């Protein structure tokens, strides 16, 4: 009986593993600048001022290969420095 239960568990695990789509594993968190930061500086010179719309509102920044925000964004649960 125990052998039968072990065999069933093994087959279920093998079936679940083969059901996963091939390819890279999805990332648990985004790292690096968002695509909008790259797009904002496309065709611009280093040091040009740019602005992008984000879910948190308008963000102003400067091009340094990618847009760097002028003001660091607030971290969750932290107040801005004064």
N, C-alpha and C positions, 0 to 999 in steps of 0.2 A: 504494500500500500504506500509506504514512504517512497519507494523507488518510483512509483507511478506519479505521485505528487511532484517529486523532483523533476521528472521528465517533462511534465506539463509546465512547470514553472520555467524550465530551461527553454522550451519551445516558445512560450509566451515572450520571454525576454529576447530571444533571437528574432522573433517576428517584429517586435517593437523597434529593435535596432535597425533592421533592414528597411523599416518604413520611413526612416529619416532621409530627407532630401540630400543628394550629394552636393559637394561644394563646401565653401568656407563656413565656419560656424558663425552665427550672428553675434555681433559685438554686444556686450552687456552695457556699455556706455559709450557715448560718442567722445572721441578724443580729437583735439585739434580744432582749428577754426571752422565755422560753418561755411558752406559753399557760398553764401551771400558775401562773406568777407573777401573771398577770392574774386567773385564777380564784380564787386564794387571797384576793384583796382585794375580790372582788365582794361588795357589801353591807356592807363594813367601813368604818370611819372612818380617816382619815389618822392614822398613829401607832400603830394597833392592831398587836399582835404576832400573827404567823401562822407556820404551819409547813407545809411541803409535802414530799412524798416524791419523791425524785429517783433516778435510776439510781445515784447515789453515796451514797444514804442520806437521812436526814432533814435538811432545811435550814430553819433558823429565820431569820425576818426581820421586817421592819416594813413596813407599807403606806405607800406614797407614790405613790398612783395605781396602782402595781404593787408587788409584793413586792420589797423590796431585802434581800438576804441580810445578816444581822448580821455574819458573818465572810466576808471575800472568799475565794472558792474558790482552791485551789492551781492554778497554771498548770502545764501539762504540763512535766515535767522540772525544776521548781523546788521548792525546799523552802520550807515556811512560815516567815515571819519570826518571830524569837524576841525 
